[in-house]
Amino acid sequence: MSLSNNGRHLIGKLTPENTVFLLCDIQNRFRPLTWKGETVINTARYMTSVAKALNIPVIITQQYTKVFGDTVKDCFADPTDIEKYPIVDKKRFSMCVSEVNNELEKLNRKSVVLFGIEAHVCVQQTCLDLLAKGDEVHLILDGISSQQPYVSPR
């Protein structure tokens, strides 16, 4: 369900049949470099477990796999579950490359749950691209980070 208020999109409710999860670039090379990286991985494991239990599709991206490695297998309670989902190698910041866009189009789901790294680049660009397409985007705060710590302005 997409809500609008004078042409502005509002966040809709999540339902399993209209939701897709996007796991953005949680890769082995970034693991020791990511601020609160183990929290991000634990949250990803929880979210992929929810996806499995509720039959919600997951799309995974890897930023330049040749350099940064594969997705961290600890993002899944059962490491073999990673084989059930499409993994898209990308060399752009946004996850919205043609392969991901094609998967999203096939799934025809308008609620996107987004988690991964880097918050200020790949996650942000993906979020902006999805919003521009008219999708509802839900960010999992403890599942998103960067190499630099977030410091709350006071």
C-alpha positions as a printed NumPy array, in Angstrom:
array([[  0.   ,   0.   ,   0.   ],
       [  1.478,   3.322,  -0.992],
       [  0.26 ,   6.356,   0.866],
       [  0.455,   9.884,  -0.412],
       [ -0.244,  13.274,   0.983],
       [ -0.619,  15.94 ,  -1.702],
       [  1.736,  14.018,  -4.002],
       [  4.332,  13.279,  -1.308],
       [  5.103,   9.656,  -0.488],
       [  4.676,   8.504,   3.074],
       [  6.012,   5.284,   4.512],
       [  3.628,   2.361,   4.12 ],
       [  3.186,  -0.722,   6.241],
       [  5.354,  -3.718,   5.549],
       [  3.675,  -6.937,   4.458],
       [  5.691, -10.036,   3.525],
       [  3.99 , -10.398,   0.146],
       [  4.929,  -6.847,  -0.915],
       [  8.423,  -6.615,   0.625],
       [ 11.959,  -7.298,  -0.567],
       [ 15.163,  -7.049,   1.478],
       [ 18.32 ,  -5.511,   0.002],
       [ 21.632,  -6.478,   1.609],
       [ 24.204,  -3.91 ,   0.497],
       [ 27.92 ,  -4.738,   0.296],
       [ 28.555,  -6.429,   3.659],
       [ 31.794,  -7.969,   2.413],
       [ 34.775,  -9.672,   4.013],
       [ 37.255,  -6.88 ,   3.229],
       [ 35.052,  -4.31 ,   4.986],
       [ 34.338,  -6.445,   8.062],
       [ 37.244,  -5.258,  10.245],
       [ 36.96 ,  -1.692,   8.932],
       [ 33.268,  -1.048,   9.579],
       [ 32.254,   0.885,  12.679],
       [ 30.161,  -1.492,  14.814],
       [ 30.611,  -4.026,  12.021],
       [ 29.644,  -7.023,  14.154],
       [ 26.361,  -5.303,  15.047],
       [ 25.672,  -4.775,  11.33 ],
       [ 26.445,  -8.446,  10.623],
       [ 24.281,  -9.653,  13.531],
       [ 21.418,  -7.46 ,  12.327],
       [ 21.842,  -8.777,   8.783],
       [ 21.722, -12.342,  10.158],
       [ 18.511, -11.521,  12.003],
       [ 16.964,  -9.864,   8.929],
       [ 17.861, -12.746,   6.606],
       [ 16.363, -15.14 ,   9.177],
       [ 13.159, -13.091,   9.127],
       [ 13.23 , -13.149,   5.323],
       [ 13.578, -16.929,   5.342],
       [ 10.787, -17.417,   7.888],
       [  8.384, -15.09 ,   6.055],
       [  9.42 , -16.033,   2.504],
       [ 10.65 , -12.51 ,   1.711],
       [ 13.13 , -12.325,  -1.186],
       [ 16.624, -10.984,  -0.533],
       [ 18.861,  -9.381,  -3.137],
       [ 22.56 ,  -9.096,  -2.286],
       [ 25.138,  -6.803,  -3.836],
       [ 28.896,  -6.919,  -3.638],
       [ 31.001,  -3.882,  -4.484],
       [ 33.742,  -4.951,  -6.915],
       [ 33.994,  -8.501,  -5.585],
       [ 37.43 ,  -9.068,  -7.128],
       [ 38.889,  -6.446,  -4.77 ],
       [ 36.597,  -6.461,  -1.725],
       [ 35.662, -10.138,  -1.517],
       [ 32.449, -12.034,  -0.978],
       [ 29.506, -11.288,   1.272],
       [ 30.201, -12.184,   4.908],
       [ 28.649, -15.624,   5.412],
       [ 27.831, -14.712,   9.037],
       [ 25.046, -12.528,   7.6  ],
       [ 23.07 , -15.79 ,   7.474],
       [ 22.166, -18.143,  10.339],
       [ 22.67 , -20.995,   7.878],
       [ 25.619, -20.004,   5.638],
       [ 24.217, -22.117,   2.776],
       [ 21.191, -19.783,   2.613],
       [ 23.321, -17.251,   0.75 ],
       [ 23.137, -19.578,  -2.271],
       [ 19.339, -19.121,  -2.422],
       [ 19.55 , -15.428,  -3.278],
       [ 20.83 , -13.488,  -6.266],
       [ 24.231, -11.888,  -5.686],
       [ 25.006,  -8.978,  -7.97 ],
       [ 28.538,  -7.682,  -8.456],
       [ 28.57 ,  -3.923,  -8.968],
       [ 31.042,  -1.147,  -9.592],
       [ 28.639,   1.738,  -8.92 ],
       [ 27.682,   3.07 ,  -5.521],
       [ 23.934,   2.461,  -5.831],
       [ 22.555,  -1.061,  -5.686],
       [ 20.157,  -0.014,  -8.461],
       [ 22.22 ,  -1.469, -11.279],
       [ 20.444,  -3.188, -14.176],
       [ 20.599,  -6.705, -12.655],
       [ 19.057,  -5.536,  -9.364],
       [ 16.471,  -3.419, -11.161],
       [ 15.509,  -6.452, -13.265],
       [ 15.115,  -8.594, -10.124],
       [ 13.006,  -5.894,  -8.467],
       [ 10.833,  -5.592, -11.561],
       [ 10.257,  -9.377, -11.665],
       [  9.331,  -9.417,  -7.975],
       [  6.984,  -6.422,  -8.347],
       [  7.273,  -5.461,  -4.67 ],
       [  7.163,  -1.808,  -3.689],
       [  8.369,  -1.991,  -0.055],
       [ 12.135,  -2.25 ,   0.22 ],
       [ 13.989,  -2.955,   3.467],
       [ 17.576,  -1.778,   3.093],
       [ 20.616,  -2.59 ,   5.236],
       [ 24.378,  -2.741,   4.709],
       [ 27.36 ,  -0.467,   4.151],
       [ 28.615,   2.263,   3.423],
       [ 25.873,   4.475,   4.863],
       [ 27.006,   7.745,   3.286],
       [ 27.553,   6.348,  -0.2  ],
       [ 26.097,   3.003,  -1.296],
       [ 23.146,   2.875,   1.105],
       [ 22.319,   6.543,   0.558],
       [ 22.524,   6.35 ,  -3.245],
       [ 20.419,   3.17 ,  -3.266],
       [ 17.797,   4.797,  -1.056],
       [ 17.625,   7.89 ,  -3.262],
       [ 17.329,   5.797,  -6.454],
       [ 14.55 ,   3.65 ,  -4.964],
       [ 12.639,   6.702,  -3.754],
       [ 12.977,   8.268,  -7.221],
       [ 11.326,   5.117,  -8.663],
       [  8.438,   5.505,  -6.215],
       [  9.353,   2.617,  -3.911],
       [  8.829,   2.744,  -0.154],
       [ 12.194,   2.46 ,   1.578],
       [ 12.665,   1.25 ,   5.14 ],
       [ 16.167,   1.605,   6.619],
       [ 17.346,  -0.745,   9.377],
       [ 19.367,   1.641,  11.526],
       [ 21.465,  -0.928,  13.413],
       [ 22.064,  -2.747,  10.124],
       [ 23.704,   0.251,   8.442],
       [ 27.176,   1.644,   9.058],
       [ 30.354,   3.031,   7.522],
       [ 34.048,   2.968,   8.257],
       [ 33.735,   6.247,  10.156],
       [ 31.757,   6.333,  13.427],
       [ 28.567,   8.319,  13.567],
       [ 28.869,  11.165,  16.026],
       [ 25.643,  12.82 ,  17.049],
       [ 25.856,  16.622,  16.83 ],
       [ 25.169,  18.274,  20.156]])
